[in-house]
Amino acid sequence: MNTVIPRLKQLLNDIDIKLFPYQKGNAIFIGNTCIKKSNRAYKIFQNKKYKTETFTKLAALSLARSDFSVKIMHDIKTLDDKIRKNYNDCVFYKNSMEQTKDNFKKQVLKTRYEIGAENMNQAAEHLSNIFFSIR
C-alpha cells in the first residue's frame, strides 16, 4: 500500500495536461488549439490563427491532437470528406425515398442509402482509430 501513493503521484506528474480537451462556452480547447462549431463545420484555430475546418467533431479533435502533422492531417481530412460526402448522399437518398411513389425506385434508393451509411460508418471507425492512436 505504501508504494501506491508515490506511484500515483508520479503518474499524475508525468501526464501532459495540454492533451486533455476542455470546453468553455461553444469552444473546445486542446493545448494552444481552439475548435469552434459554426453552422456547417468545426473551425480550428491554433494560436488564434485560423488553420482549417472539418465536418465532424472527431476529425477536429484528431487534428488538434496531431499538431497538424502533414501526413496525419491528410488522412484525417480525407476521411472527414468521405464522411461528409456519404452523409449528404444519405440525406438525399432518404428524402428521395420519402418523395417517390415508385417501389422499384424506392428499393434502389434504399440500397444506395445503406451503402452510403456503411461507407460513412467505416470512415468514422477509421477516424476513431486514428484519434485514439495519436500520442
C-alpha positions as CSV (number, residue, x, y, z in Angstrom):
1,M,0.0,0.0,0.0
2,N,2.9,2.4,0.7
3,T,4.1,2.1,-2.9
4,V,0.8,3.1,-4.4
5,I,0.7,6.7,-3.4
6,P,4.2,7.6,-4.7
7,R,3.4,5.8,-7.9
8,L,0.1,7.6,-8.3
9,K,1.8,11.0,-7.7
10,Q,4.5,10.1,-10.3
11,L,1.8,9.2,-12.8
12,L,0.0,12.5,-12.3
13,N,3.2,14.4,-12.7
14,D,4.0,12.6,-15.9
15,I,0.7,13.4,-17.6
16,D,0.8,16.2,-20.1
17,I,-2.2,18.4,-19.2
18,K,-2.2,20.0,-22.6
19,L,-3.6,16.8,-24.2
20,F,-6.8,17.0,-22.3
21,P,-9.6,18.8,-24.1
22,Y,-11.9,21.2,-22.1
23,Q,-14.9,23.1,-23.2
24,K,-15.5,26.7,-22.5
25,G,-18.7,28.2,-23.9
26,N,-19.1,26.9,-27.5
27,A,-15.3,26.3,-28.0
28,I,-13.2,23.2,-27.2
29,F,-9.6,23.8,-26.2
30,I,-6.7,21.4,-26.5
31,G,-3.4,23.0,-25.6
32,N,-3.0,26.0,-27.8
33,T,-5.7,24.8,-30.3
34,C,-9.3,26.0,-30.3
35,I,-12.2,24.3,-32.0
36,K,-15.4,26.4,-32.6
37,K,-18.6,25.0,-34.1
38,S,-20.1,27.1,-36.9
39,N,-23.3,26.4,-38.8
40,R,-21.9,23.6,-41.0
41,A,-18.4,22.9,-39.8
42,Y,-15.9,22.9,-36.9
43,K,-13.4,25.7,-37.4
44,I,-9.9,25.1,-36.0
45,F,-7.6,27.8,-34.7
46,Q,-4.1,27.4,-33.5
47,N,-2.5,30.3,-31.5
48,K,-5.6,32.4,-32.5
49,K,-4.9,31.9,-36.2
50,Y,-7.3,30.0,-38.5
51,K,-5.9,26.6,-39.6
52,T,-8.8,24.6,-41.3
53,E,-12.3,23.3,-40.8
54,T,-13.8,19.9,-40.6
55,F,-17.3,18.4,-41.0
56,T,-17.1,16.2,-37.9
57,K,-16.1,17.0,-34.3
58,L,-13.9,13.8,-34.2
59,A,-11.9,15.0,-37.1
60,A,-11.4,18.4,-35.5
61,L,-10.3,16.8,-32.2
62,S,-7.9,14.5,-34.1
63,L,-6.3,17.4,-36.0
64,A,-5.9,19.3,-32.7
65,R,-4.2,16.4,-31.0
66,S,-2.0,15.7,-34.0
67,D,-0.4,19.1,-34.0
68,F,-1.2,19.3,-37.7
69,S,1.4,16.9,-38.9
70,V,1.1,16.8,-42.8
71,K,0.6,13.0,-43.3
72,I,-1.9,12.6,-40.4
73,M,-3.7,15.8,-41.4
74,H,-4.1,14.5,-45.0
75,D,-5.5,11.2,-43.7
76,I,-7.9,12.9,-41.3
77,K,-9.2,15.4,-43.9
78,T,-9.7,12.6,-46.5
79,L,-11.8,10.5,-44.0
80,D,-13.7,13.6,-43.0
81,D,-14.5,14.4,-46.6
82,K,-15.6,10.8,-47.1
83,I,-18.0,11.1,-44.1
84,R,-19.3,14.5,-45.4
85,K,-19.9,13.1,-48.9
86,N,-21.7,10.0,-47.7
87,Y,-23.7,11.9,-45.1
88,N,-25.0,14.3,-47.8
89,D,-25.7,11.3,-50.1
90,C,-27.7,9.6,-47.3
91,V,-29.8,12.8,-46.7
92,F,-30.5,13.0,-50.5
93,Y,-31.5,9.3,-50.7
94,K,-33.7,9.4,-47.6
95,N,-35.5,12.5,-48.9
96,S,-35.9,10.9,-52.4
97,M,-37.3,7.7,-50.8
98,E,-39.9,9.7,-48.9
99,Q,-40.9,11.6,-52.1
100,T,-41.1,8.8,-54.7
101,K,-44.1,6.5,-55.2
102,D,-42.4,4.1,-57.5
103,N,-41.5,0.9,-55.5
104,F,-38.6,-0.1,-57.8
105,K,-37.0,3.4,-57.3
106,K,-37.6,3.2,-53.5
107,Q,-35.6,-0.1,-53.4
108,V,-32.8,1.3,-55.4
109,L,-32.6,4.4,-53.2
110,K,-32.8,2.2,-50.1
111,T,-29.8,0.1,-51.3
112,R,-27.8,3.3,-52.1
113,Y,-28.7,4.7,-48.7
114,E,-27.5,1.6,-47.0
115,I,-24.2,1.6,-48.9
116,G,-23.7,5.3,-48.1
117,A,-24.4,4.7,-44.4
118,E,-22.0,1.8,-44.3
119,N,-19.3,3.8,-46.0
120,M,-19.8,6.6,-43.6
121,N,-19.6,4.3,-40.6
122,Q,-16.4,2.7,-41.9
123,A,-14.8,6.1,-42.4
124,A,-15.9,7.2,-38.9
125,E,-14.5,4.0,-37.4
126,H,-11.1,4.5,-39.1
127,L,-11.1,8.2,-38.0
128,S,-11.8,7.0,-34.4
129,N,-8.8,4.6,-34.7
130,I,-6.6,7.5,-35.8
131,F,-7.8,9.6,-32.9
132,F,-7.0,7.0,-30.3
133,S,-3.6,6.2,-31.8
134,I,-2.3,9.8,-31.7
135,R,0.0,10.4,-28.8
